[in-house]
Amino acid sequence: MGDYAEHIERVKQRFDAALAQTGHAAALIYSGQPRVAFLDDNPYPFRVNPMFKYWLPITDSPKSFIYYEAGSKPTLYLFCAKDFWHAPVNIAPGDWQDHVELKVVDNLAQVRSDLGDKLQHAAFIGEDFEPMKSWHLGAVNPEPLIDVLHYQRAEKTDYEVECLRKANRLGARAHIAARDAFYAGASEIEIQHAYLNAIKFREQEVPYNSIIALNEHSSILHYDVYERSAPSESRSFLIDAGATYNGYCSDITRTYAAQKSGFYAELVEAVDNAEQAIIAEIKPGVSYYDLHVSMHHKIAKILSDFNFFKISPEEIYQRGYTNAFFPHGLGHYIGLQVHDVGGYLKNPQGDKFERDARHPFLRLMRKVEVGQVFTIEPGLYVVDQLLQDFEGNDDFNWTRIAELRPFGGVRVEDSVYVGEHGVENLTRDAFANN
Protein backbone atom coordinates (compact mmCIF):
# COMPACT_ATOMS: atom_id res chain seq x y z
CA MET A 1 0.00 0.00 0.00
CA GLY A 2 1.40 3.39 -0.99
CA ASP A 3 1.66 6.45 1.19
CA TYR A 4 -1.49 8.05 -0.20
CA ALA A 5 -3.53 4.86 0.19
CA GLU A 6 -2.43 4.61 3.81
CA HIS A 7 -3.18 8.30 4.27
CA ILE A 8 -6.77 8.13 3.04
CA GLU A 9 -7.41 5.04 5.14
CA ARG A 10 -6.17 6.98 8.19
CA VAL A 11 -8.38 9.94 7.28
CA LYS A 12 -11.38 7.61 6.97
CA GLN A 13 -10.59 6.09 10.38
CA ARG A 14 -10.33 9.55 11.92
CA PHE A 15 -13.62 10.65 10.40
CA ASP A 16 -15.28 7.38 11.49
CA ALA A 17 -14.20 8.01 15.08
CA ALA A 18 -15.11 11.71 14.99
CA LEU A 19 -18.56 11.06 13.46
CA ALA A 20 -19.29 8.32 15.99
CA GLN A 21 -18.19 10.49 18.93
CA THR A 22 -20.37 13.39 17.83
CA GLY A 23 -23.44 11.53 16.60
CA HIS A 24 -23.32 12.23 12.87
CA ALA A 25 -23.86 9.62 10.16
CA ALA A 26 -21.90 11.35 7.43
CA ALA A 27 -19.85 14.38 6.49
CA LEU A 28 -20.30 16.68 3.51
CA ILE A 29 -17.17 18.72 2.84
CA TYR A 30 -17.36 21.70 0.50
CA SER A 31 -14.27 22.88 -1.34
CA GLY A 32 -15.49 26.48 -1.25
CA GLN A 33 -16.00 29.05 -3.97
CA PRO A 34 -14.43 32.29 -5.20
CA ARG A 35 -15.68 35.45 -3.50
CA VAL A 36 -16.02 38.68 -5.45
CA ALA A 37 -14.79 42.05 -4.29
CA PHE A 38 -17.34 44.52 -2.95
CA LEU A 39 -19.25 46.34 -5.72
CA ASP A 40 -17.30 44.37 -8.32
CA ASP A 41 -17.46 41.16 -10.33
CA ASN A 42 -13.77 40.36 -9.98
CA PRO A 43 -13.11 37.47 -7.56
CA TYR A 44 -10.45 37.23 -4.91
CA PRO A 45 -7.96 34.35 -5.33
CA PHE A 46 -9.60 31.05 -4.42
CA ARG A 47 -8.43 29.19 -1.31
CA VAL A 48 -9.68 25.65 -0.92
CA ASN A 49 -11.18 24.40 2.36
CA PRO A 50 -8.30 22.64 4.17
CA MET A 51 -10.63 19.81 5.20
CA PHE A 52 -11.29 19.16 1.49
CA LYS A 53 -7.62 18.87 0.56
CA TYR A 54 -7.08 16.70 3.65
CA TRP A 55 -8.81 13.97 1.65
CA LEU A 56 -7.64 14.74 -1.88
CA PRO A 57 -4.72 16.60 -3.49
CA ILE A 58 -7.19 18.89 -5.31
CA THR A 59 -6.69 22.57 -4.57
CA ASP A 60 -8.27 24.44 -7.49
CA SER A 61 -11.77 23.00 -7.95
CA PRO A 62 -14.32 25.33 -6.35
CA LYS A 63 -17.94 24.28 -5.82
CA SER A 64 -16.96 20.63 -5.40
CA PHE A 65 -17.99 18.31 -2.55
CA ILE A 66 -16.77 15.20 -0.77
CA TYR A 67 -19.52 13.09 0.77
CA TYR A 68 -18.43 10.47 3.28
CA GLU A 69 -20.57 8.00 5.20
CA ALA A 70 -18.76 6.26 8.03
CA GLY A 71 -17.10 3.08 6.80
CA SER A 72 -17.87 3.72 3.13
CA LYS A 73 -16.01 4.87 0.04
CA PRO A 74 -16.06 8.67 -0.24
CA THR A 75 -17.81 10.28 -3.18
CA LEU A 76 -16.27 13.26 -4.94
CA TYR A 77 -18.73 15.57 -6.68
CA LEU A 78 -16.32 17.38 -8.98
CA PHE A 79 -17.82 20.60 -10.28
CA CYS A 80 -17.11 21.36 -13.95
CA ALA A 81 -19.24 24.24 -15.19
CA LYS A 82 -20.53 24.43 -18.74
CA ASP A 83 -18.68 27.67 -19.30
CA PHE A 84 -17.13 29.14 -22.44
CA TRP A 85 -15.63 32.03 -20.45
CA HIS A 86 -13.05 30.06 -18.49
CA ALA A 87 -10.67 27.17 -18.98
CA PRO A 88 -12.11 23.81 -17.92
CA VAL A 89 -10.97 22.18 -14.68
CA ASN A 90 -7.83 20.17 -15.36
CA ILE A 91 -7.42 17.32 -12.88
CA ALA A 92 -4.23 15.34 -13.40
CA PRO A 93 -4.41 11.55 -12.99
CA GLY A 94 -3.37 10.35 -9.56
CA ASP A 95 -3.58 7.53 -7.03
CA TRP A 96 -6.45 9.29 -5.29
CA GLN A 97 -8.84 8.39 -8.11
CA ASP A 98 -8.68 4.72 -7.05
CA HIS A 99 -10.04 5.60 -3.62
CA VAL A 100 -13.10 7.72 -4.40
CA GLU A 101 -16.27 7.41 -6.42
CA LEU A 102 -16.04 10.27 -8.90
CA LYS A 103 -19.15 12.07 -10.09
CA VAL A 104 -18.77 15.09 -12.37
CA VAL A 105 -21.49 17.72 -11.96
CA ASP A 106 -22.16 21.07 -13.60
CA ASN A 107 -24.84 22.26 -11.18
CA LEU A 108 -25.04 22.17 -7.39
CA ALA A 109 -28.64 20.99 -7.65
CA GLN A 110 -27.28 17.68 -8.98
CA VAL A 111 -25.50 17.12 -5.67
CA ARG A 112 -28.67 17.89 -3.72
CA SER A 113 -30.71 15.55 -5.92
CA ASP A 114 -28.19 12.71 -5.72
CA LEU A 115 -27.87 12.76 -1.92
CA GLY A 116 -31.51 13.48 -1.13
CA ASP A 117 -32.59 12.74 2.44
CA LYS A 118 -29.05 11.67 3.40
CA LEU A 119 -28.22 15.35 3.86
CA GLN A 120 -30.49 15.51 6.92
CA HIS A 121 -28.03 13.27 8.76
CA ALA A 122 -24.83 14.82 7.42
CA ALA A 123 -22.50 17.27 9.10
CA PHE A 124 -21.54 19.98 6.64
CA ILE A 125 -17.96 21.35 6.84
CA GLY A 126 -17.22 24.45 4.81
CA GLU A 127 -18.23 28.00 4.00
CA ASP A 128 -21.83 28.86 3.17
CA PHE A 129 -23.06 28.75 -0.41
CA GLU A 130 -26.15 30.18 -2.04
CA PRO A 131 -28.67 27.29 -1.83
CA MET A 132 -27.34 25.87 1.46
CA LYS A 133 -30.39 26.79 3.60
CA SER A 134 -32.71 24.84 1.32
CA TRP A 135 -30.60 21.68 1.64
CA HIS A 136 -31.79 20.95 5.23
CA LEU A 137 -28.39 19.78 6.40
CA GLY A 138 -28.12 17.89 9.68
CA ALA A 139 -25.52 20.30 11.09
CA VAL A 140 -23.33 23.10 9.80
CA ASN A 141 -19.72 23.22 10.98
CA PRO A 142 -20.48 21.52 14.31
CA GLU A 143 -17.74 22.56 16.72
CA PRO A 144 -17.47 19.20 18.58
CA LEU A 145 -16.82 17.37 15.29
CA ILE A 146 -14.32 19.95 14.09
CA ASP A 147 -12.48 19.89 17.44
CA VAL A 148 -11.94 16.12 17.15
CA LEU A 149 -10.70 16.43 13.57
CA HIS A 150 -8.43 19.37 14.38
CA TYR A 151 -6.89 17.56 17.34
CA GLN A 152 -6.16 14.51 15.17
CA ARG A 153 -4.51 16.54 12.42
CA ALA A 154 -1.48 17.28 14.60
CA GLU A 155 -0.24 13.74 13.89
CA LYS A 156 0.85 13.62 10.25
CA THR A 157 0.71 10.55 8.04
CA ASP A 158 3.71 9.45 5.98
CA TYR A 159 2.02 10.92 2.89
CA GLU A 160 1.63 14.28 4.61
CA VAL A 161 5.25 14.34 5.75
CA GLU A 162 6.44 13.59 2.22
CA CYS A 163 4.26 16.42 0.85
CA LEU A 164 5.82 18.72 3.46
CA ARG A 165 9.32 17.61 2.43
CA LYS A 166 8.54 18.51 -1.18
CA ALA A 167 7.00 21.84 -0.20
CA ASN A 168 10.20 22.64 1.70
CA ARG A 169 12.34 21.69 -1.29
CA LEU A 170 10.38 24.06 -3.49
CA GLY A 171 10.59 26.80 -0.85
CA ALA A 172 14.33 26.32 -0.38
CA ARG A 173 14.93 26.56 -4.14
CA ALA A 174 13.02 29.84 -4.26
CA HIS A 175 14.81 31.15 -1.17
CA ILE A 176 18.18 30.55 -2.80
CA ALA A 177 17.09 32.54 -5.85
CA ALA A 178 15.87 35.37 -3.60
CA ARG A 179 19.13 35.38 -1.65
CA ASP A 180 21.14 35.63 -4.85
CA ALA A 181 18.94 38.51 -6.05
CA PHE A 182 19.58 40.34 -2.76
CA TYR A 183 23.34 40.02 -3.12
CA ALA A 184 22.99 41.27 -6.71
CA GLY A 185 21.42 44.50 -5.43
CA ALA A 186 17.78 43.86 -6.36
CA SER A 187 14.80 45.76 -4.98
CA GLU A 188 12.19 44.06 -2.81
CA ILE A 189 9.76 43.59 -5.72
CA GLU A 190 12.56 42.20 -7.90
CA ILE A 191 13.50 39.74 -5.16
CA GLN A 192 9.87 38.64 -4.96
CA HIS A 193 9.80 38.09 -8.73
CA ALA A 194 13.01 36.04 -8.52
CA TYR A 195 11.44 33.94 -5.77
CA LEU A 196 8.31 33.15 -7.75
CA ASN A 197 10.17 32.57 -11.01
CA ALA A 198 12.46 30.00 -9.40
CA ILE A 199 9.51 27.67 -8.77
CA LYS A 200 7.18 28.90 -11.55
CA PHE A 201 4.47 29.93 -9.08
CA ARG A 202 1.83 32.60 -9.46
CA GLU A 203 1.66 34.91 -6.46
CA GLN A 204 -1.70 33.43 -5.44
CA GLU A 205 -0.19 29.94 -5.29
CA VAL A 206 2.19 30.60 -2.39
CA PRO A 207 0.69 29.79 1.02
CA TYR A 208 0.94 33.37 2.35
CA ASN A 209 2.19 36.79 1.27
CA SER A 210 5.96 36.61 1.16
CA ILE A 211 7.83 38.87 3.56
CA ILE A 212 10.64 40.45 1.54
CA ALA A 213 12.24 42.97 3.86
CA LEU A 214 15.39 45.00 3.25
CA ASN A 215 17.16 46.96 5.98
CA GLU A 216 14.92 48.42 8.72
CA HIS A 217 11.84 46.79 7.13
CA SER A 218 13.02 43.57 8.81
CA SER A 219 11.66 44.91 12.11
CA ILE A 220 8.08 44.80 10.75
CA LEU A 221 6.99 41.25 11.53
CA HIS A 222 4.54 40.85 8.63
CA TYR A 223 6.04 43.32 6.19
CA ASP A 224 4.72 42.80 2.63
CA VAL A 225 4.90 46.18 0.92
CA TYR A 226 7.67 45.41 -1.65
CA GLU A 227 9.46 48.64 -2.48
CA ARG A 228 9.84 49.06 -6.25
CA SER A 229 13.29 50.67 -6.10
CA ALA A 230 16.39 49.28 -4.48
CA PRO A 231 17.67 51.27 -1.47
CA SER A 232 20.87 53.26 -1.87
CA GLU A 233 22.49 50.76 0.48
CA SER A 234 21.28 47.23 1.16
CA ARG A 235 22.47 46.30 4.63
CA SER A 236 20.23 43.36 5.54
CA PHE A 237 17.63 41.05 4.06
CA LEU A 238 14.95 39.07 5.89
CA ILE A 239 12.78 36.73 3.82
CA ASP A 240 9.86 34.77 5.23
CA ALA A 241 8.24 32.86 2.38
CA GLY A 242 6.89 29.44 1.54
CA ALA A 243 5.59 27.12 -1.14
CA THR A 244 2.95 24.42 -1.46
CA TYR A 245 2.85 20.83 -2.68
CA ASN A 246 -0.49 18.99 -2.96
CA GLY A 247 -1.93 21.66 -0.70
CA TYR A 248 0.70 21.26 2.05
CA CYS A 249 2.72 24.29 3.07
CA SER A 250 6.28 25.25 3.81
CA ASP A 251 7.11 28.31 5.92
CA ILE A 252 10.78 29.30 5.81
CA THR A 253 12.63 32.35 7.12
CA ARG A 254 16.23 33.31 6.52
CA THR A 255 18.16 36.50 7.28
CA TYR A 256 21.26 37.70 5.42
CA ALA A 257 23.85 40.37 6.09
CA ALA A 258 25.22 42.31 3.13
CA GLN A 259 28.64 42.39 4.81
CA LYS A 260 29.80 38.87 5.62
CA SER A 261 31.57 40.00 8.79
CA GLY A 262 30.95 42.49 11.56
CA PHE A 263 28.31 43.12 14.23
CA TYR A 264 25.17 42.30 12.26
CA ALA A 265 26.58 39.21 10.52
CA GLU A 266 27.63 37.91 13.94
CA LEU A 267 24.14 38.57 15.32
CA VAL A 268 22.56 36.62 12.45
CA GLU A 269 24.90 33.73 13.18
CA ALA A 270 24.08 33.86 16.90
CA VAL A 271 20.32 33.65 16.31
CA ASP A 272 20.86 30.85 13.78
CA ASN A 273 22.95 28.90 16.31
CA ALA A 274 20.32 29.44 19.00
CA GLU A 275 17.61 28.17 16.67
CA GLN A 276 19.54 24.97 16.02
CA ALA A 277 20.24 24.60 19.74
CA ILE A 278 16.53 24.75 20.59
CA ILE A 279 15.80 22.14 17.90
CA ALA A 280 18.30 19.87 19.67
CA GLU A 281 16.08 20.09 22.78
CA ILE A 282 13.01 18.72 20.97
CA LYS A 283 11.86 15.27 22.01
CA PRO A 284 8.53 13.56 22.69
CA GLY A 285 7.00 14.58 25.99
CA VAL A 286 8.56 18.04 26.09
CA SER A 287 6.09 20.91 26.35
CA TYR A 288 6.24 23.29 23.41
CA TYR A 289 5.64 26.09 25.92
CA ASP A 290 8.85 25.08 27.72
CA LEU A 291 10.73 25.19 24.41
CA HIS A 292 9.40 28.72 23.88
CA VAL A 293 10.58 29.82 27.34
CA SER A 294 13.96 28.17 26.76
CA MET A 295 14.27 30.17 23.55
CA HIS A 296 13.59 33.38 25.46
CA HIS A 297 16.49 32.55 27.76
CA LYS A 298 18.70 32.01 24.71
CA ILE A 299 17.60 35.36 23.31
CA ALA A 300 18.40 36.96 26.68
CA LYS A 301 21.91 35.47 26.44
CA ILE A 302 22.35 36.93 22.95
CA LEU A 303 21.11 40.33 24.10
CA SER A 304 23.66 40.21 26.90
CA ASP A 305 26.54 38.91 24.76
CA PHE A 306 25.99 41.69 22.21
CA ASN A 307 25.81 44.37 24.91
CA PHE A 308 22.21 45.40 24.31
CA PHE A 309 21.81 45.43 28.09
CA LYS A 310 23.86 46.32 31.15
CA ILE A 311 22.42 43.49 33.26
CA SER A 312 22.69 39.69 33.29
CA PRO A 313 20.76 37.35 30.94
CA GLU A 314 18.73 36.09 33.91
CA GLU A 315 17.66 39.62 34.80
CA ILE A 316 16.88 40.42 31.15
CA TYR A 317 14.35 37.58 31.06
CA GLN A 318 12.95 38.00 34.56
CA ARG A 319 12.23 41.70 34.00
CA GLY A 320 10.28 40.89 30.82
CA TYR A 321 12.68 42.63 28.46
CA THR A 322 13.01 39.74 26.00
CA ASN A 323 9.39 40.21 24.93
CA ALA A 324 10.26 43.61 23.47
CA PHE A 325 12.86 42.01 21.18
CA PHE A 326 11.20 38.62 20.59
CA PRO A 327 7.47 39.40 20.74
CA HIS A 328 6.01 36.50 18.76
CA GLY A 329 5.75 32.80 19.48
CA LEU A 330 8.48 30.26 18.85
CA GLY A 331 6.43 28.59 16.14
CA HIS A 332 3.27 26.68 15.22
CA TYR A 333 1.99 23.48 13.70
CA ILE A 334 2.27 23.38 9.91
CA GLY A 335 0.59 21.21 7.31
CA LEU A 336 -2.55 21.84 5.27
CA GLN A 337 -2.43 25.37 6.68
CA VAL A 338 0.58 27.52 7.44
CA HIS A 339 -0.67 28.06 10.97
CA ASP A 340 -2.08 24.57 11.27
CA VAL A 341 -4.85 23.80 13.71
CA GLY A 342 -5.10 22.24 17.15
CA GLY A 343 -2.22 23.98 18.90
CA TYR A 344 -4.40 25.06 21.84
CA LEU A 345 -6.53 21.91 22.14
CA LYS A 346 -5.85 19.84 25.25
CA ASN A 347 -7.86 16.88 23.97
CA PRO A 348 -10.31 15.83 21.21
CA GLN A 349 -13.22 16.96 23.38
CA GLY A 350 -12.32 20.59 22.72
CA ASP A 351 -10.86 21.64 26.08
CA LYS A 352 -8.35 24.42 25.48
CA PHE A 353 -5.21 25.73 27.10
CA GLU A 354 -5.41 29.22 28.51
CA ARG A 355 -3.22 31.87 26.92
CA ASP A 356 -0.20 32.78 28.98
CA ALA A 357 -0.08 36.45 30.00
CA ARG A 358 3.69 36.64 29.50
CA HIS A 359 3.62 34.95 26.08
CA PRO A 360 0.16 35.68 24.58
CA PHE A 361 1.15 35.22 20.92
CA LEU A 362 2.39 31.64 21.22
CA ARG A 363 0.30 29.49 18.84
CA LEU A 364 1.17 26.06 20.25
CA MET A 365 0.85 24.82 23.83
CA ARG A 366 0.66 21.03 23.45
CA LYS A 367 3.38 18.54 24.29
CA VAL A 368 5.65 17.25 21.55
CA GLU A 369 4.53 13.89 20.16
CA VAL A 370 5.77 11.56 17.43
CA GLY A 371 4.17 12.47 14.11
CA GLN A 372 3.98 16.22 14.69
CA VAL A 373 5.41 18.81 12.31
CA PHE A 374 5.91 22.35 13.57
CA THR A 375 8.07 25.40 12.97
CA ILE A 376 10.85 26.83 15.11
CA GLU A 377 11.29 30.55 14.40
CA PRO A 378 13.09 32.70 16.95
CA GLY A 379 13.65 36.37 16.22
CA LEU A 380 15.37 39.45 17.56
CA TYR A 381 14.26 42.89 16.33
CA VAL A 382 14.30 46.60 17.09
CA VAL A 383 10.57 47.42 17.26
CA ASP A 384 10.30 51.03 18.38
CA GLN A 385 6.64 50.66 19.36
CA LEU A 386 7.60 47.95 21.87
CA LEU A 387 10.62 49.85 23.16
CA GLN A 388 8.65 53.01 23.93
CA ASP A 389 7.52 51.57 27.27
CA PHE A 390 11.16 51.34 28.38
CA GLU A 391 12.35 54.76 27.26
CA GLY A 392 14.97 56.09 29.68
CA ASN A 393 15.47 52.70 31.35
CA ASP A 394 19.15 52.45 32.30
CA ASP A 395 19.15 48.65 32.02
CA PHE A 396 19.14 49.13 28.23
CA ASN A 397 22.24 50.04 26.22
CA TRP A 398 20.43 52.44 23.91
CA THR A 399 23.56 53.23 21.91
CA ARG A 400 23.97 49.57 20.98
CA ILE A 401 20.28 49.22 20.17
CA ALA A 402 20.58 52.21 17.82
CA GLU A 403 23.31 50.33 15.93
CA LEU A 404 20.87 47.52 15.13
CA ARG A 405 17.97 49.77 14.09
CA PRO A 406 19.17 50.32 10.44
CA PHE A 407 19.28 46.52 10.00
CA GLY A 408 15.80 45.92 11.44
CA GLY A 409 16.23 42.51 12.98
CA VAL A 410 16.87 38.80 12.53
CA ARG A 411 14.60 35.77 12.20
CA VAL A 412 15.40 32.16 11.30
CA GLU A 413 12.69 29.53 10.73
CA ASP A 414 12.69 25.81 9.97
CA SER A 415 9.99 23.13 9.94
CA VAL A 416 10.80 19.99 11.93
CA TYR A 417 9.23 16.54 11.91
CA VAL A 418 9.23 14.47 15.10
CA GLY A 419 9.74 10.92 13.86
CA GLU A 420 9.99 7.63 15.69
CA HIS A 421 13.78 7.70 15.39
CA GLY A 422 14.45 11.38 16.03
CA VAL A 423 13.81 14.88 14.78
CA GLU A 424 14.08 15.60 11.05
CA ASN A 425 14.73 19.18 9.98
CA LEU A 426 12.70 19.31 6.78
CA THR A 427 13.93 22.79 5.90
CA ARG A 428 17.68 22.36 6.44
CA ASP A 429 17.56 19.08 4.53
CA ALA A 430 15.76 20.87 1.68
CA PHE A 431 18.48 23.53 1.45
CA ALA A 432 21.15 20.81 1.50
CA ASN A 433 19.46 19.06 -1.44
CA ASN A 434 18.99 22.15 -3.64
HELIX and SHEET records of a PDB file:
HELIX    1   1 ASP A    3  THR A   22  1                                  20    
HELIX    2   2 PRO A   50  TRP A   55  1                                   6    
HELIX    3   3 ASP A   95  ASP A   98  5                                   4    
HELIX    4   4 LEU A  108  LEU A  115  1                                   8    
HELIX    5   5 GLY A  116  HIS A  121  5                                   6    
HELIX    6   6 MET A  132  TRP A  135  5                                   4    
HELIX    7   7 GLU A  143  GLN A  152  1                                  10    
HELIX    8   8 ASP A  158  TYR A  183  1                                  26    
HELIX    9   9 GLU A  188  ILE A  199  1                                  12    
HELIX   10  10 GLU A  203  GLU A  205  5                                   3    
HELIX   11  11 ASN A  215  SER A  219  5                                   5    
HELIX   12  12 PHE A  263  ILE A  279  1                                  17    
HELIX   13  13 TYR A  288  ASP A  305  1                                  18    
HELIX   14  14 PRO A  313  GLN A  318  1                                   6    
HELIX   15  15 THR A  322  PHE A  325  1                                   4    
HELIX   16  16 ASP A  384  LEU A  387  1                                   4    
HELIX   17  17 GLN A  388  PHE A  390  5                                   3    
HELIX   18  18 TRP A  398  LEU A  404  1                                   7    
HELIX   19  19 ARG A  405  PHE A  407  5                                   3    
HELIX   20  20 LEU A  426  ALA A  432  1                                   7    
SHEET    1   A 6 GLU A 101  VAL A 105  0                                        
SHEET    2   A 6 THR A  75  PHE A  79  1                                        
SHEET    3   A 6 PHE A  65  GLU A  69 -1                                        
SHEET    4   A 6 ALA A  26  TYR A  30 -1                                        
SHEET    5   A 6 ALA A 122  ILE A 125  1                                        
SHEET    6   A 6 ALA A 139  VAL A 140  1                                        
SHEET    1   B 3 ILE A 211  LEU A 214  0                                        
SHEET    2   B 3 SER A 236  ALA A 241 -1                                        
SHEET    3   B 3 ILE A 252  ALA A 257 -1                                        
SHEET    1   C 2 THR A 244  TYR A 245  0                                        
SHEET    2   C 2 TYR A 248  CYS A 249 -1                                        
SHEET    1   D 3 VAL A 373  ILE A 376  0                                        
SHEET    2   D 3 ASP A 414  GLY A 419 -1                                        
SHEET    3   D 3 GLY A 422  ASN A 425 -1                                        
SHEET    1   E 2 GLY A 379  TYR A 381  0                                        
SHEET    2   E 2 GLY A 409  ARG A 411 -1                                        
END                                                                             
